[in-house]
């Protein structure tokens, strides 16, 4: 199952004067949402998709219409509508899984609504079904990312950190977990805590891997090929993408 959490407040875009949620903004003739969901177009016939949103500016109808326009069959789309903002992406995902009653053994691939991976395909350097999870990484400057540090000479994760630069490998926002039950078990360990006391100040997904690693889990890194990633998380990113040549949402 591909999970797209999109219940955030888009604070930076609102502060920059945008009146629509960022997933509705036009980018090369399509809304931003199309480019995120379209990253997985090659999996439309084999995967189910869970979109978790809030009921603002007719977002539920927007999601259904755009998914249909991209060619995703209605029976492959599960939509959960939240009535309030959450305290972070991990909480959004947990609420969505619970309300959609996703079966415990369902593998999960969580992806940011403001990141694009045209032609996404699962990693081939290891079998995703044989590990407890993996996250995609790329190299970038700055401290505003989720970071992962591998064991030397391997793709096995030794450490993850939120907004702390423990390596040059930054998460692109794609997180895989072996099962929904495994994700929910990890989230249940942090759920009782005040998110302000957590690394990063909210319920981020990446730090859940730290809990898994402490329990002996096998978490891997999947390196994103150069040029295969588009970032649209900030108004500056969005402006830069608008200035670049258009790209396709097809695989």
C-alpha positions in Angstrom: 0.0 0.0 0.0 1.2 3.5 -0.9 0.3 6.0 1.8 0.1 9.8 1.0 -0.4 11.9 4.2 -1.6 15.4 3.3 -3.2 16.8 6.5 -0.6 19.4 7.1 -1.2 23.2 7.3 1.1 24.3 4.5 2.2 27.1 6.9 5.1 28.3 4.7 2.9 28.6 1.6 0.2 30.4 3.5 2.8 32.8 4.9 4.1 33.4 1.4 0.6 34.5 0.3 -0.7 31.3 -1.4 -4.4 30.8 -0.8 -4.6 27.2 -1.9 -3.1 24.2 -0.2 0.2 23.4 -1.9 -1.0 20.1 -3.3 -3.6 22.1 -5.3 -1.1 24.6 -6.8 -0.5 24.4 -10.5 2.8 23.0 -11.7 3.2 22.7 -15.5 -0.5 22.4 -16.1 -1.2 19.9 -13.3 -1.7 20.3 -9.6 1.2 19.4 -7.4 -0.8 16.4 -6.2 -0.7 14.8 -9.6 3.1 14.9 -9.6 3.3 13.1 -6.2 0.7 10.5 -6.9 1.9 10.2 -10.5 5.3 9.1 -9.2 3.7 5.7 -8.6 1.8 5.4 -11.9 3.7 2.3 -12.8 2.1 0.6 -9.7 -1.5 1.7 -10.3 -2.5 -1.9 -11.3 -0.8 -3.7 -8.4 -0.9 -1.4 -5.3 -3.7 0.2 -3.3 -3.4 3.8 -2.2 -4.3 5.5 1.0 -4.7 9.3 1.0 -5.2 11.0 4.3 -6.4 14.6 4.2 -8.5 17.2 5.8 -11.9 18.5 4.5 -10.6 21.9 3.4 -11.3 23.5 0.0 -13.1 20.4 -1.1 -10.0 18.3 -0.8 -11.7 14.9 -0.7 -13.5 15.6 -4.0 -10.3 17.0 -5.5 -8.4 13.8 -4.5 -10.9 11.5 -6.1 -11.1 13.6 -9.3 -7.3 13.9 -9.7 -6.8 10.2 -9.0 -9.4 9.3 -11.6 -7.8 11.7 -14.1 -4.4 10.0 -13.6 -6.0 6.5 -14.2 -6.1 5.1 -10.7 -9.1 2.8 -10.4 -11.6 3.9 -7.7 -11.4 0.6 -5.9 -7.6 1.1 -5.4 -8.1 4.4 -3.7 -8.9 4.6 0.0 -9.5 8.1 1.4 -9.5 9.0 5.1 -10.7 12.5 6.0 -9.5 14.0 9.3 -11.4 16.7 11.1 -8.3 18.5 12.5 -4.6 19.0 11.9 -2.3 16.4 13.4 0.9 16.7 15.4 3.0 15.3 12.6 3.2 12.9 9.7 3.5 9.8 11.7 0.3 10.6 13.6 -1.4 11.3 10.3 -0.4 7.9 9.0 -1.4 6.1 12.2 -4.9 7.8 12.2 -5.3 6.9 8.6 -4.4 3.3 9.0 -6.7 2.9 12.0 -9.7 4.5 10.4 -9.2 2.7 7.1 -8.9 -0.6 9.0 -5.8 -1.5 7.0 -4.9 -5.2 7.5 -2.0 -5.8 9.9 0.1 -7.6 7.3 -0.1 -4.9 4.7 3.3 -3.5 3.6 3.4 0.3 3.7 5.3 2.8 1.5 4.8 6.3 2.9 5.6 9.3 0.7 5.5 13.0 1.0 2.8 14.9 -1.0 5.4 17.6 -1.9 8.1 15.3 -3.3 8.1 13.8 -6.8 9.8 10.6 -7.9 8.9 10.2 -11.6 8.9 6.6 -12.6 9.4 5.2 -9.1 10.2 1.6 -8.8 11.0 -0.5 -5.7 14.8 -1.0 -4.9 16.6 -3.9 -6.5 19.7 -4.0 -4.3 17.7 -6.0 -1.7 14.3 -7.6 -1.4 11.9 -5.1 0.3 9.8 -8.1 1.5 12.7 -9.6 3.4 13.7 -6.5 5.5 11.8 -4.7 8.2 11.9 -1.4 6.3 13.9 1.0 4.1 14.1 4.7 3.4 15.2 6.4 0.3 18.1 8.8 0.6 20.1 11.3 -1.5 22.9 13.7 -0.8 22.2 17.4 0.0 23.5 20.2 2.2 21.7 21.7 5.2 20.4 20.5 8.5 16.6 20.6 7.8 16.3 16.9 6.7 15.8 13.5 8.3 19.2 11.8 8.1 20.4 8.2 8.0 23.9 6.8 8.7 24.7 3.3 7.3 27.1 0.7 8.7 30.3 1.2 6.8 30.3 -0.4 3.4 26.7 -1.6 3.6 23.2 -0.4 2.9 22.1 -1.3 6.5 21.1 1.6 8.6 23.0 2.1 11.8 21.4 5.4 12.9 18.7 7.9 12.0 18.2 11.4 13.2 15.7 14.2 12.7 17.2 17.6 11.8 20.7 16.4 13.1 23.3 15.9 10.4 24.8 12.6 11.3 25.8 11.9 7.6 25.4 13.3 4.1 22.5 11.1 3.4 19.1 12.8 3.6 15.7 11.2 3.4 13.6 12.2 0.4 10.4 11.4 2.4 9.8 7.8 1.2 9.6 5.4 4.0 8.8 1.7 3.8 7.7 -0.6 6.6 7.2 -4.4 6.4 3.7 -4.1 7.8 1.0 -1.8 9.0 1.1 -3.6 12.3 4.8 -2.9 12.6 4.4 0.8 11.9 1.6 1.1 14.4 3.5 -0.8 17.1 6.4 1.7 16.7 4.1 4.7 16.7 2.4 3.4 19.9 5.7 3.7 21.7 5.9 7.5 21.1 2.2 8.3 20.9 1.8 9.0 24.7 4.6 11.5 24.6 4.2 15.3 24.1 5.4 15.8 20.6 7.3 18.9 21.7 9.6 16.6 23.6 10.5 14.5 20.5 13.4 14.9 18.2 12.2 17.6 15.7 9.3 18.7 17.9 6.6 16.6 16.2 5.7 13.0 15.3 8.0 12.5 12.4 8.2 9.1 10.6 12.0 8.7 10.3 12.7 8.6 14.1 10.4 5.5 14.3 13.3 3.6 12.6 15.5 4.5 15.6 13.1 2.6 17.8 13.1 -0.3 15.3 16.9 -0.4 15.1 17.1 -0.5 18.9 14.9 -3.6 18.8 17.2 -5.3 16.3 15.3 -4.5 13.1 16.9 -4.7 9.6 16.4 -1.3 8.0 18.0 -0.5 4.7 19.0 2.5 2.6 17.9 2.9 -1.0 19.9 5.6 -2.9 17.9 7.8 -5.3 19.5 8.0 -8.7 20.8 11.4 -9.7 18.1 13.5 -11.3 15.3 11.3 -10.2 14.0 13.5 -7.5 12.0 16.8 -7.5 11.4 18.7 -4.2 8.4 21.0 -3.7 8.3 21.4 0.1 8.8 25.1 0.3 7.7 28.2 -1.7 11.2 28.5 -3.0 11.2 24.9 -4.2 7.9 25.4 -5.9 9.1 28.6 -7.7 12.3 26.8 -8.8 10.3 23.9 -10.2 8.0 26.2 -12.2 11.1 27.7 -13.8 12.4 24.2 -14.9 11.3 22.4 -18.0 8.1 20.4 -17.6 8.4 16.7 -16.7 6.0 13.8 -17.1 4.0 12.0 -14.4 4.2 8.9 -16.5 6.7 6.2 -15.5 
